[in-house]
Amino acid sequence: MESKSEAYPKSVQLPDFNNTEIAFRGKSSDDLKRAYWLFKAIGNNFLVKVGPGITNSAIKMGLPVIPLIKKTIFAQFCGGESIDECDATIAQLAAGGVGTILDYSVEGKQEERSFIETAEEIMAIIRKAKTDPRIPLTVFKPTGVARFELLKKVSAGDKLTTGEEAEYVKVKARINQICRLAYELDVPVMVDAEESWIQNAIDDITLSMMSLYNHEKPIVFNTYQLYRHDKLESLKTDIAQAEAEGFVLGAKLVRGAYMEKERERAQRMGYPSPINATKEATDRDYDAAMKFCVEHLDHACFVAGTHNEDSCRLLVELIHKHGLDHNHPHVYFSQLLGMSDNLSFNLGHSGYNVTKYVPYGPVKSVLPYLFRRAEENTAIAGQMGRELKLIVKEKERRRK
């Protein structure tokens, strides 16, 4: 096996991920000050653990906490309360060479009416993206349009009741409606991954949508959580199917978002954990997935959703090694709004395809997303320290 120094020429010019002038060009000093104190708070595990309970109690008591949330954590990680409110964020990202993925982040509603309303909102995003080149990709969360317990039952292979069968027909019709509109308007749409015990149903539906709509170009994307020990092989199998059937596999590659929940459930229910035993194994699988996709770009288009600098560097090196244009249409980088600006804006400045997830929705409805995001961030080793270090560096640069 060749070493990295042998595989890639030293002449490869990597983006400078320590360039804070480019990273924070669109941020005012007040923005940096808010981000600094917010990341300090998120880095405190105790505050992250007790914060949701305190906030929910305050809301129930009628205390005016929503305006405070909107000016702090919401302002950092969300684009607005509606599609139109996100316009300022879309413009700011575009000025730095970064595209937007509008992410309707209302969670927890599990009624048919809410599924229909969410599907309509997703289709509104797709229509906006059609007319706005600053929005190159769209996305939706399957549990926003389908009942969790139904997906769980289908994924387990359990027999559905007559009513559940009718409900599942509606779920597939809703997802098909979204994907068909994406196909008709030529707007790629990504299907987010969820917990492993509902993922089989999501994978089956999404792959069937690809076989319908991805023959000419990648329109529908599935998400592969590489902290699962089976997902690298799943990706390879799906690309092989795409090659055999003549369509382009759309893949969003992430490490994963439900590690603690997955391990706890596996232990409690007595089955092997689907999660890699070590972070090193996850990193290995993630980088191997990117490499495999780059080697199969004729039938694969992928979005590298990662805040890991080493993985971003590796993908830049792979792009150079294979002689690809920086903005090859089948290769995207992606990060979350409010995080890792040093990656996003320096990649954008260097001409690579890069996007930010821009969550939006009514503040109260987006709170579950924000609390989960804060908890996930504390679990990423060194992430908060890295964010704080970069902010301090930029504040010092501006004082000179």
PLY file of the C-alpha trace (Angstrom):
ply
format ascii 1.0
element vertex 400
property float x
property float y
property float z
element edge 399
property int vertex1
property int vertex2
end_header
0.00 0.00 0.00
1.49 3.33 -1.02
1.93 6.02 1.62
0.21 9.39 1.31
3.52 11.08 0.54
4.04 8.67 -2.37
0.42 8.89 -3.59
0.13 12.66 -3.84
2.68 15.14 -5.21
3.97 17.77 -2.82
3.06 20.40 -5.43
-0.65 20.12 -4.55
-1.77 23.52 -3.28
-4.11 22.92 -0.37
-6.50 25.63 0.82
-5.15 27.29 3.96
-7.67 26.25 6.60
-5.96 28.56 9.10
-6.74 31.67 7.05
-9.20 33.38 9.36
-9.39 36.55 7.26
-11.13 34.56 4.50
-13.02 32.36 6.96
-14.65 35.26 8.81
-14.76 37.91 6.08
-18.56 38.02 6.27
-18.68 38.28 10.08
-18.78 41.53 12.04
-16.90 41.92 15.30
-20.22 41.58 17.12
-20.86 38.32 15.23
-17.50 36.98 16.37
-18.14 38.02 19.97
-21.52 36.23 19.96
-19.98 33.11 18.42
-17.15 33.12 20.96
-19.45 33.10 24.01
-21.83 30.66 22.37
-19.09 28.11 21.65
-17.76 28.59 25.19
-21.21 27.68 26.49
-21.64 24.72 24.14
-18.24 23.44 25.21
-19.61 23.16 28.75
-21.21 19.70 28.85
-23.25 20.57 31.95
-24.96 23.51 30.27
-25.72 21.42 27.18
-27.27 18.68 29.32
-29.48 20.93 31.47
-30.19 23.63 28.86
-33.08 21.89 27.04
-34.95 21.18 30.27
-34.50 24.71 31.58
-35.54 26.22 28.25
-38.64 24.07 27.87
-39.68 24.85 31.44
-39.21 28.57 30.85
-41.37 28.41 27.71
-44.14 26.57 29.58
-44.01 29.22 32.30
-44.43 31.94 29.67
-41.02 33.48 30.21
-39.69 35.52 27.25
-36.83 33.19 26.27
-37.64 32.87 22.54
-36.29 36.37 21.63
-33.06 35.57 23.51
-32.70 32.22 21.71
-33.31 33.90 18.33
-30.50 36.40 18.97
-27.99 33.76 20.12
-27.96 30.07 19.23
-30.63 30.46 16.52
-28.75 33.34 14.88
-25.55 31.26 14.86
-26.92 28.02 13.42
-30.11 28.98 11.52
-30.87 31.18 8.54
-34.29 32.45 9.61
-37.82 31.41 10.42
-38.94 31.14 6.79
-37.45 30.62 3.33
-37.60 34.37 2.65
-35.87 35.18 5.95
-32.91 33.08 4.79
-32.14 35.41 1.87
-29.56 37.45 3.80
-27.70 34.29 4.82
-27.84 32.93 1.26
-26.33 36.18 -0.04
-23.59 36.25 2.60
-22.56 32.66 1.85
-22.60 33.27 -1.91
-20.33 36.30 -1.48
-17.77 33.90 -0.01
-18.13 31.32 -2.80
-20.33 29.01 -0.71
-23.70 27.59 -1.78
-26.74 27.08 0.43
-28.73 23.96 1.29
-32.00 25.11 2.86
-32.92 22.60 5.58
-36.47 22.83 6.98
-35.63 21.74 10.52
-39.02 21.43 12.20
-38.93 18.13 14.11
-41.10 15.92 16.29
-44.48 16.21 14.58
-45.90 12.80 13.67
-49.36 13.48 12.22
-50.52 13.09 8.62
-51.36 16.77 8.32
-47.86 17.80 9.38
-46.33 15.33 6.88
-48.31 16.91 4.05
-47.34 20.43 5.15
-43.67 19.46 5.42
-43.71 17.89 1.94
-45.19 21.13 0.58
-42.44 23.13 2.28
-39.73 20.88 0.80
-41.23 21.33 -2.65
-41.26 25.11 -2.11
-37.51 24.90 -1.40
-36.99 22.94 -4.62
-38.93 25.56 -6.60
-36.82 28.34 -5.07
-33.61 26.45 -5.85
-34.70 26.17 -9.49
-34.63 29.96 -9.79
-31.59 30.59 -7.56
-28.17 29.17 -8.55
-26.90 29.99 -5.06
-28.89 26.95 -3.87
-27.26 24.01 -5.73
-28.69 21.22 -3.52
-31.80 20.56 -1.45
-32.56 18.12 1.36
-35.28 16.61 3.50
-35.54 14.46 6.61
-37.62 11.28 6.05
-39.32 11.48 9.45
-40.59 14.89 8.40
-42.85 13.14 5.87
-43.30 9.67 7.42
-44.22 8.32 10.84
-41.21 6.99 12.76
-42.94 3.87 14.09
-44.15 2.94 10.61
-40.62 3.18 9.19
-39.41 1.11 12.13
-41.93 -1.64 11.44
-41.16 -1.71 7.70
-37.40 -1.74 8.36
-37.78 -4.73 10.70
-39.75 -6.64 8.07
-42.81 -6.88 10.32
-46.22 -7.47 8.76
-48.23 -4.28 8.37
-51.90 -3.96 9.13
-54.24 -2.98 6.28
-54.27 0.57 7.62
-50.48 0.68 7.85
-50.13 -0.61 4.30
-52.34 2.24 3.09
-50.31 4.69 5.18
-47.05 3.41 3.70
-48.42 3.81 0.16
-49.02 7.48 1.03
-45.47 7.82 2.40
-43.93 6.48 -0.81
-46.24 8.66 -2.89
-45.17 11.76 -0.92
-41.49 11.01 -1.36
-42.03 10.25 -5.04
-43.85 13.58 -5.44
-40.82 15.39 -3.98
-38.32 13.46 -6.10
-40.36 13.81 -9.27
-40.52 17.59 -8.83
-36.75 17.64 -8.24
-36.31 15.67 -11.46
-38.66 17.89 -13.47
-36.93 21.07 -12.24
-33.42 19.58 -12.41
-32.70 20.28 -8.73
-30.77 17.62 -6.74
-32.44 16.49 -3.51
-30.70 14.66 -0.66
-32.50 12.27 1.69
-31.08 12.51 5.20
-30.13 9.39 7.19
-31.82 8.51 10.46
-31.52 5.87 13.21
-30.40 2.41 12.04
-33.67 0.76 13.07
-35.66 2.84 10.56
-32.93 3.20 7.91
-33.68 0.05 5.86
-37.03 1.43 4.72
-35.42 4.78 3.87
-32.64 3.10 1.90
-35.10 0.99 -0.12
-37.32 3.96 -1.02
-34.37 6.24 -1.86
-32.65 3.66 -4.05
-35.90 3.08 -5.93
-36.16 6.86 -6.50
-32.61 6.89 -7.89
-33.44 4.08 -10.30
-36.36 6.20 -11.54
-34.82 9.66 -11.72
-31.00 9.38 -11.84
-30.48 7.94 -15.33
-29.46 11.20 -16.97
-27.79 12.90 -13.99
-27.76 12.68 -10.17
-31.04 14.02 -8.80
-31.78 11.89 -5.72
-29.09 11.32 -3.06
-29.06 8.86 -0.19
-27.03 9.48 2.98
-24.38 7.03 4.20
-23.40 7.25 7.87
-19.87 5.89 7.88
-19.75 5.40 11.65
-21.82 2.32 10.88
-19.49 -0.60 10.19
-21.66 -1.85 7.30
-22.07 1.38 5.33
-18.85 1.36 3.32
-19.82 -1.98 1.79
-23.39 -0.73 1.36
-22.08 2.24 -0.63
-19.94 0.00 -2.84
-22.88 -2.35 -3.44
-25.16 0.54 -4.39
-22.60 2.00 -6.81
-22.23 -1.44 -8.40
-26.02 -1.55 -8.82
-25.95 1.93 -10.39
-23.28 0.80 -12.85
-25.23 -2.37 -13.71
-28.56 -0.58 -14.17
-27.20 2.55 -15.85
-28.00 5.29 -13.36
-25.88 7.69 -11.27
-25.77 7.06 -7.54
-26.15 10.18 -5.43
-24.39 9.84 -2.08
-24.02 12.17 0.85
-21.18 10.92 3.05
-21.29 11.76 6.76
-19.74 10.20 9.82
-23.05 10.02 11.71
-25.33 11.71 14.20
-26.79 9.11 16.57
-23.78 7.28 18.03
-24.67 7.33 21.72
-28.32 6.49 21.04
-27.33 3.62 18.73
-24.91 2.05 21.21
-27.27 2.45 24.16
-30.16 0.80 22.29
-27.98 -2.08 21.06
-26.76 -2.76 24.61
-30.24 -2.49 26.11
-31.84 -4.80 23.52
-28.93 -7.23 23.32
-27.86 -7.00 19.69
-24.43 -6.09 18.22
-23.89 -2.37 17.93
-23.98 -1.15 14.31
-21.39 1.50 15.19
-17.66 1.14 14.54
-15.76 0.27 17.71
-13.30 3.16 17.34
-13.15 6.64 15.87
-10.14 5.50 13.83
-12.28 2.84 12.14
-14.91 5.46 11.29
-12.26 7.81 9.89
-10.82 4.96 7.83
-14.22 4.04 6.39
-15.10 7.67 5.68
-11.90 8.34 3.75
-12.22 5.01 1.92
-15.77 5.97 0.90
-14.57 9.27 -0.58
-11.76 7.51 -2.42
-14.14 4.89 -3.84
-16.58 7.56 -5.03
-13.81 9.57 -6.72
-12.73 6.39 -8.53
-16.30 5.80 -9.79
-17.45 9.28 -10.79
-19.03 8.00 -14.00
-21.75 6.45 -11.85
-21.40 8.31 -8.57
-21.86 11.89 -7.43
-21.15 12.66 -3.80
-21.33 15.33 -1.14
-18.64 15.08 1.54
-20.47 16.33 4.60
-17.64 16.72 7.08
-16.08 19.09 9.60
-12.92 16.99 9.67
-9.95 18.92 8.28
-7.98 15.78 7.46
-10.83 14.43 5.33
-11.18 17.76 3.54
-7.46 17.79 2.80
-7.63 14.22 1.55
-10.49 15.01 -0.81
-8.59 18.01 -2.22
-5.61 15.70 -2.78
-7.84 13.08 -4.46
-9.25 15.74 -6.78
-5.72 16.71 -7.79
-4.50 13.12 -8.05
-7.28 12.24 -10.51
-6.84 15.40 -12.55
-10.32 16.71 -11.79
-11.45 20.31 -12.01
-11.83 21.97 -8.60
-15.53 22.40 -9.35
-16.18 18.96 -10.82
-20.00 18.64 -10.83
-19.92 15.25 -9.08
-17.91 16.37 -6.03
-19.15 18.65 -3.24
-17.91 19.60 0.21
-20.49 20.57 2.85
-20.56 21.90 6.41
-23.19 23.26 8.79
-24.01 26.95 9.05
-22.22 28.54 11.97
-19.45 25.95 12.15
-16.12 25.28 10.41
-16.13 28.50 8.43
-12.39 28.00 8.05
-13.14 24.95 5.89
-16.13 26.24 3.93
-14.91 29.69 2.95
-11.31 28.70 2.23
-12.55 25.85 0.01
-14.95 28.24 -1.72
-12.18 30.81 -2.14
-10.07 28.12 -3.86
-12.86 27.31 -6.33
-14.18 24.03 -4.94
-17.88 23.18 -4.81
-18.86 23.80 -1.20
-22.19 24.31 0.52
-23.54 25.10 3.96
-26.59 23.46 5.49
-28.86 26.37 6.45
-31.54 25.17 8.88
-34.67 27.29 9.19
-38.13 27.26 10.73
-40.05 28.88 13.60
-37.71 29.25 16.59
-39.86 27.16 18.94
-40.22 24.37 16.37
-36.49 24.29 15.61
-35.43 23.96 19.26
-35.17 20.12 19.15
-32.75 20.46 16.21
-30.69 23.13 17.98
-30.45 21.15 21.22
-29.39 18.02 19.34
-26.81 19.99 17.37
-25.31 21.46 20.54
-25.08 18.01 22.13
-23.48 16.52 19.00
-20.91 19.32 18.92
-19.74 18.57 22.46
-19.15 14.96 21.37
-16.78 15.97 18.55
-13.33 15.84 20.10
-11.69 19.25 19.97
-14.39 20.87 17.80
-15.33 23.65 20.23
-11.68 24.32 21.08
-10.88 24.60 17.38
-13.76 27.02 16.76
-12.72 29.19 19.71
-9.05 29.20 18.70
-9.92 30.43 15.20
-12.23 33.15 16.51
-9.56 34.39 18.91
-7.01 34.41 16.09
-9.29 36.51 13.88
-10.12 38.95 16.68
-6.39 39.44 17.29
-5.78 39.91 13.54
-8.41 42.63 13.40
-6.89 44.46 16.35
-3.55 44.86 14.58
0 1
1 2
2 3
3 4
4 5
5 6
6 7
7 8
8 9
9 10
10 11
11 12
12 13
13 14
14 15
15 16
16 17
17 18
18 19
19 20
20 21
21 22
22 23
23 24
24 25
25 26
26 27
27 28
28 29
29 30
30 31
31 32
32 33
33 34
34 35
35 36
36 37
37 38
38 39
39 40
40 41
41 42
42 43
43 44
44 45
45 46
46 47
47 48
48 49
49 50
50 51
51 52
52 53
53 54
54 55
55 56
56 57
57 58
58 59
59 60
60 61
61 62
62 63
63 64
64 65
65 66
66 67
67 68
68 69
69 70
70 71
71 72
72 73
73 74
74 75
75 76
76 77
77 78
78 79
79 80
80 81
81 82
82 83
83 84
84 85
85 86
86 87
87 88
88 89
89 90
90 91
91 92
92 93
93 94
94 95
95 96
96 97
97 98
98 99
99 100
100 101
101 102
102 103
103 104
104 105
105 106
106 107
107 108
108 109
109 110
110 111
111 112
112 113
113 114
114 115
115 116
116 117
117 118
118 119
119 120
120 121
121 122
122 123
123 124
124 125
125 126
126 127
127 128
128 129
129 130
130 131
131 132
132 133
133 134
134 135
135 136
136 137
137 138
138 139
139 140
140 141
141 142
142 143
143 144
144 145
145 146
146 147
147 148
148 149
149 150
150 151
151 152
152 153
153 154
154 155
155 156
156 157
157 158
158 159
159 160
160 161
161 162
162 163
163 164
164 165
165 166
166 167
167 168
168 169
169 170
170 171
171 172
172 173
173 174
174 175
175 176
176 177
177 178
178 179
179 180
180 181
181 182
182 183
183 184
184 185
185 186
186 187
187 188
188 189
189 190
190 191
191 192
192 193
193 194
194 195
195 196
196 197
197 198
198 199
199 200
200 201
201 202
202 203
203 204
204 205
205 206
206 207
207 208
208 209
209 210
210 211
211 212
212 213
213 214
214 215
215 216
216 217
217 218
218 219
219 220
220 221
221 222
222 223
223 224
224 225
225 226
226 227
227 228
228 229
229 230
230 231
231 232
232 233
233 234
234 235
235 236
236 237
237 238
238 239
239 240
240 241
241 242
242 243
243 244
244 245
245 246
246 247
247 248
248 249
249 250
250 251
251 252
252 253
253 254
254 255
255 256
256 257
257 258
258 259
259 260
260 261
261 262
262 263
263 264
264 265
265 266
266 267
267 268
268 269
269 270
270 271
271 272
272 273
273 274
274 275
275 276
276 277
277 278
278 279
279 280
280 281
281 282
282 283
283 284
284 285
285 286
286 287
287 288
288 289
289 290
290 291
291 292
292 293
293 294
294 295
295 296
296 297
297 298
298 299
299 300
300 301
301 302
302 303
303 304
304 305
305 306
306 307
307 308
308 309
309 310
310 311
311 312
312 313
313 314
314 315
315 316
316 317
317 318
318 319
319 320
320 321
321 322
322 323
323 324
324 325
325 326
326 327
327 328
328 329
329 330
330 331
331 332
332 333
333 334
334 335
335 336
336 337
337 338
338 339
339 340
340 341
341 342
342 343
343 344
344 345
345 346
346 347
347 348
348 349
349 350
350 351
351 352
352 353
353 354
354 355
355 356
356 357
357 358
358 359
359 360
360 361
361 362
362 363
363 364
364 365
365 366
366 367
367 368
368 369
369 370
370 371
371 372
372 373
373 374
374 375
375 376
376 377
377 378
378 379
379 380
380 381
381 382
382 383
383 384
384 385
385 386
386 387
387 388
388 389
389 390
390 391
391 392
392 393
393 394
394 395
395 396
396 397
397 398
398 399
